């Protein structure tokens, strides 16, 4: 079995825009977590409000993931072998770096004594296994790695996608039935259907059930729809048409964010308008060469490591600067730039020395030789 299109995805000029979007999404999340540096400074409230909307990078990650999973598996016939290899590729790509950063973050925030407490050990183990720690926390799940909640959604989506591959050519019908059940039928049966990611009903202690019915999952479906449109509809014939297809939904997204109509995650907040922007980009890329700045391509390359490592980088930077120059030095535009720069440096280091070798080693252990030696597939986008 070959790695199909996924192993060559980032090398195809027509799809460089995907890599750039990954970089943009990761950078936006970095800014969101660094915005606290402006507390107490002039214009802090206004700037922080603008930077807060960078959290939509997570919705963009999920939309990208839905698109890529359809794109990279479209030629696979399905069946047990395809499902197994698909899931193994996802695991070897995301788990090594995730495990390292989870343990480091846990020890940093909880200390070694956190391993002594049963609750601490349970939180660490569940996080490592992509299991929500607190089923009653409807979105973030109180993970030992705070940003790990997004990877929990990612892994759930991969598992469902792999299960659908078992159905062969009936995979799309199987996924439609599953998502119809979990995102519509079950919430309605609970008597509390809600589009809000923080307001959906919960099913007691059933952690994965609560994740499965969370409206955040719609973002993945938006990406899958974007892939279907990409393969079945023609792109805009002129540059002007392509520009309108992207700029109109982008202008609507900005307007809704400024008006505070869209101010959080989910299909009726950032997710829906972002999906329209993404569809516009995907369709336009079929007939137009989209600009892809080299900086964004580089950010896309390190995006997963950057996403996992930047909270730890900012944490240690704050401790160091606070100890050397006082806590006042950790607030202001200069420190914001410093925190952002440190996040990029640490993210690049983790990519080179943890993510790449860890993934390569895991591939050799878990995948057949001909697949383990092939170039790795494009990585997770929640990343």
C-alpha positions in Angstrom: 0.0 0.0 0.0 1.3 3.5 -0.8 1.1 6.6 1.2 -1.1 8.1 -1.6 -1.2 11.9 -1.8 -0.6 12.6 1.8 3.2 12.1 1.7 3.5 14.7 -1.1 0.9 17.1 0.0 3.1 19.9 1.3 5.3 19.8 -1.8 2.6 20.5 -4.3 2.5 24.2 -5.1 -1.3 24.2 -5.6 -1.7 23.2 -1.9 0.9 25.4 -0.3 -1.9 27.6 0.9 -2.9 24.8 3.3 0.5 24.8 4.9 0.4 28.6 5.2 -3.0 28.4 6.9 -1.6 25.9 9.4 1.1 28.4 10.2 -1.3 31.2 10.5 -3.6 29.3 12.8 -0.7 28.3 15.1 0.6 31.8 15.2 -2.8 33.2 16.1 -3.1 30.8 19.0 0.4 31.9 20.2 -0.8 35.5 20.3 -3.9 34.6 22.2 -1.9 33.0 25.0 0.7 35.9 25.0 -1.9 38.7 25.2 -1.8 38.7 29.0 1.5 40.6 28.6 -0.5 43.7 27.8 -2.4 43.7 31.1 -2.1 47.2 32.7 -0.5 48.8 29.6 -2.2 51.6 27.5 -4.8 50.3 25.1 -4.5 46.9 26.7 -8.2 46.2 26.7 -8.6 47.0 23.0 -5.5 45.1 21.9 -6.4 42.1 24.0 -9.8 42.0 22.6 -8.4 41.9 19.0 -5.9 39.2 19.9 -8.5 37.1 21.7 -10.2 36.4 18.4 -7.0 34.6 17.4 -8.4 31.7 19.3 -10.4 31.0 16.1 -7.1 29.4 15.0 -8.4 26.2 16.7 -11.6 26.2 14.6 -9.4 26.7 11.5 -7.2 23.7 12.6 -10.3 21.5 12.8 -11.6 22.6 9.4 -8.2 21.9 7.9 -8.2 18.5 9.5 -11.6 17.6 8.1 -10.5 18.7 4.6 -7.2 16.9 4.7 -8.6 13.6 5.9 -10.9 13.5 2.9 -8.3 14.7 0.6 -5.6 12.2 1.6 -7.9 9.2 1.7 -10.0 9.8 -1.3 -8.3 7.1 -3.4 -8.2 4.5 -0.7 -10.7 1.6 -1.3 -11.2 1.2 2.4 -11.3 -2.0 4.5 -9.4 -3.3 7.5 -5.9 -2.7 6.1 -6.6 0.9 5.1 -8.3 1.7 8.4 -5.4 0.2 10.4 -2.7 2.0 8.5 -4.6 5.3 8.5 -5.0 5.2 12.3 -1.4 4.1 12.9 -0.2 7.0 10.7 -2.2 9.5 12.7 -0.9 8.0 16.0 2.8 7.9 15.1 2.5 11.5 13.7 0.9 13.1 16.7 1.6 11.0 19.8 5.4 11.2 20.4 5.7 15.0 20.6 2.3 15.2 22.4 3.5 12.6 25.0 6.8 14.5 25.7 5.1 17.9 26.0 2.3 16.4 28.2 4.8 15.0 30.7 7.0 18.1 30.7 4.0 20.4 31.2 2.5 18.2 34.0 5.8 18.1 35.9 6.2 21.8 35.4 2.8 22.7 36.7 2.2 19.9 39.2 5.7 18.9 40.2 6.8 15.4 40.9 4.4 15.3 43.9 1.6 15.4 41.3 2.4 11.8 40.5 1.8 10.9 44.1 -1.8 12.0 44.1 -4.2 9.5 42.5 -6.0 12.4 40.8 -2.8 13.7 39.3 -1.8 10.3 37.9 -5.2 9.8 36.5 -5.2 13.2 34.8 -1.8 12.5 33.3 -2.7 9.0 32.0 -6.0 10.2 30.6 -4.3 13.1 28.8 -1.7 10.8 27.3 -4.5 8.5 26.0 -6.5 11.5 24.6 -9.3 10.8 27.1 -11.2 13.9 28.6 -10.1 14.3 32.2 -13.2 16.1 33.4 -16.3 15.1 31.5 -18.3 17.9 33.1 -16.0 20.6 31.6 -17.7 20.6 28.2 -14.9 21.8 26.0 -11.4 22.0 27.7 -11.8 18.8 29.8 -9.2 20.0 32.4 -6.4 18.2 30.5 -2.9 17.8 32.1 -1.6 19.5 28.9 -4.0 22.5 28.7 -3.9 22.7 24.9 -4.4 18.9 24.7 -8.2 19.3 24.6 -7.9 20.0 20.9 -5.9 16.8 20.3 -8.6 14.9 22.1 -11.1 16.1 19.6 -8.6 15.4 16.8 -8.1 11.8 17.9 -11.8 11.2 18.3 -12.3 12.4 14.7 -9.5 10.1 13.5 -11.0 7.1 15.2 -14.4 7.8 13.6 -12.8 8.3 10.3 -10.9 5.0 10.6 -14.0 3.2 11.6 -15.8 4.6 8.5 -12.9 3.3 6.3 -13.9 -0.2 7.4 -17.1 0.3 5.4 -15.3 0.8 2.1 -17.4 2.6 -0.4 -20.1 3.1 2.2 -17.8 5.1 4.4 -19.6 8.5 3.8 -23.0 7.0 4.6 -21.6 5.5 7.7 -20.1 8.9 8.8 -23.3 10.7 8.0 -25.2 8.3 10.1 -22.8 8.5 13.0 -22.5 12.3 13.1 -26.3 12.6 12.6 -26.8 10.4 15.6 -24.2 12.1 17.9 -24.6 15.8 16.8 -28.4 15.9 16.2 -30.4 12.9 17.4 -28.8 12.3 20.9 -28.7 16.0 21.9 -32.4 16.3 20.8 -33.3 13.2 22.7 -31.6 14.7 25.8 -34.0 17.6 25.4 -31.2 20.2 25.3 -29.9 20.6 21.8 -27.7 23.6 21.6 -25.2 25.0 19.0 -23.0 26.5 21.8 -19.9 24.5 22.6 -20.2 25.4 26.3 -23.9 24.9 26.5 -24.6 21.4 25.1 -26.0 18.8 27.5 -23.7 16.3 29.1 -24.2 12.6 29.5 -23.0 12.1 33.0 -19.5 10.7 33.4 -19.3 9.4 29.9 -16.3 11.5 28.8 -16.1 10.5 25.2 -19.9 10.7 24.8 -19.8 14.3 26.0 -17.0 15.0 23.5 -18.9 13.3 20.7 -22.0 15.4 21.1 -20.1 18.7 21.5 -20.9 21.1 18.6 -17.2 21.7 18.2 -17.2 18.5 16.0 -19.1 20.4 13.3 -15.8 22.2 12.4 -14.4 18.9 11.1 -17.6 18.3 9.1 -17.3 21.8 7.6 -13.8 20.7 6.4 -15.1 17.5 4.9 -17.8 19.5 3.0 -15.1 21.8 1.7 -13.2 18.8 0.4 -16.3 17.5 -1.3 -16.9 20.8 -3.0 -13.2 21.0 -3.9 -13.5 17.7 -5.9 -17.0 18.3 -7.4 -17.3 22.0 -8.2 -15.2 24.1 -10.6 -13.1 26.9 -9.3 -13.7 30.6 -10.2 -12.5 31.3 -13.8 -11.1 34.8 -13.1 -8.8 36.3 -10.5 -11.6 38.8 -9.6 -14.0 36.0 -9.0 -11.5 34.2 -6.8 -10.8 37.4 -4.8 -14.6 37.9 -4.2 -15.0 34.3 -3.2 -12.4 34.8 -0.4 -12.8 38.4 0.6 -16.5 38.6 1.0 -16.7 35.8 3.6 -13.5 37.2 5.2 -15.1 40.6 5.5 -18.2 39.1 7.0 -16.1 37.2 9.5 -14.2 40.3 10.6 -17.4 42.3 10.8 -19.1 39.7 13.0 -16.0 39.5 15.2 -15.8 43.3 15.6 -19.5 43.4 16.4 -18.9 40.6 19.0 -21.5 38.4 17.3 -18.8 35.8 16.8 -16.7 35.6 19.9 -15.9 31.9 20.6 -15.5 28.5 19.2 -18.2 26.5 17.4 -20.3 26.3 14.2 -22.4 29.3 14.9 -19.5 31.4 16.1 -16.1 31.5 14.5 -16.5 28.1 12.8 -19.2 28.8 10.3 -17.8 32.0 8.8 -14.3 30.5 8.8 -15.6 27.5 6.9 -16.9 29.9 4.2 -13.5 31.6 4.0 -11.9 28.2 3.8 -14.2 27.0 1.0 -13.4 30.2 -0.9 -9.7 29.6 -0.6 -10.0 25.9 -1.6 -12.1 26.7 -4.7 -9.9 29.6 -5.7 -6.8 27.5 -5.4 -8.0 25.3 -8.2 -7.7 28.0 -10.8 -5.5 30.7 -9.1 -2.0 30.6 -7.5 -2.7 31.8 -4.0 0.1 33.8 -2.3 2.0 31.8 0.3 4.5 33.9 2.2 7.6 31.8 3.1 7.3 32.9 6.7 3.8 31.2 6.9 5.1 28.1 5.1 7.8 27.8 7.7 5.3 28.4 10.5 3.2 25.7 8.9 6.1 23.3 9.0 6.6 23.8 12.8 3.0 24.5 13.6 2.3 21.3 15.6 5.4 21.7 17.8 4.7 25.4 18.1 1.2 24.7 19.3 2.2 22.1 21.9 5.3 23.9 23.2 4.4 27.6 23.3 2.6 27.6 26.6 5.6 26.1 28.3 7.9 28.5 26.6 5.9 31.5 27.7 5.6 30.0 31.3 9.4 29.7 31.7 10.0 33.1 30.1 7.7 34.7 32.5 9.4 33.1 35.5 12.9 34.1 34.2 12.0 37.7 33.4 10.0 38.1 36.6 13.0 36.9 38.6 15.6 39.0 36.8 13.6 42.3 36.3 10.5 42.0 38.4 6.9 41.1 37.5 6.4 44.6 36.0 8.8 43.7 33.2 6.4 40.8 32.1 3.8 43.3 31.0 3.9 45.6 28.0 4.4 45.5 24.2 8.1 44.6 24.5 7.4 41.5 26.6 4.6 40.5 24.2 7.1 40.5 21.3 9.6 38.7 23.5 7.1 36.0 24.5 6.1 35.5 20.8 9.7 35.3 19.7 10.5 32.8 22.5 7.5 30.7 21.5 8.8 30.5 17.9 12.3 29.6 19.0 11.2 26.9 21.3 8.6 25.6 18.8 11.3 25.3 16.1 13.6 23.5 18.5 10.9 21.0 19.6 10.0 20.4 15.9 13.6 19.6 15.0 14.6 17.7 18.1 11.4 16.1 19.4 8.6 16.0 16.8 10.6 14.9 13.7 12.8 12.2 15.3 10.0 11.0 17.6 7.6 10.6 14.8 10.3 8.9 12.7 11.1 6.4 15.4 7.4 5.6 16.0 7.0 5.0 12.3 9.8 2.4 12.3 8.2 0.6 15.3 4.6 0.6 14.3 4.4 0.7 10.5 5.4 -1.8 7.8 8.9 -1.1 6.5 7.8 0.3 3.1 5.6 2.8 4.9 8.0 3.6 7.7 10.6 4.6 5.2 8.3 6.8 3.1 8.1 10.5 3.8 5.7 11.2 6.8 2.2 12.3 6.0 1.2 15.9 6.7 0.7 16.3 10.4 -2.3 17.1 12.6 -3.7 20.5 12.2 -4.7 21.1 15.8 -1.9 21.0 16.2 
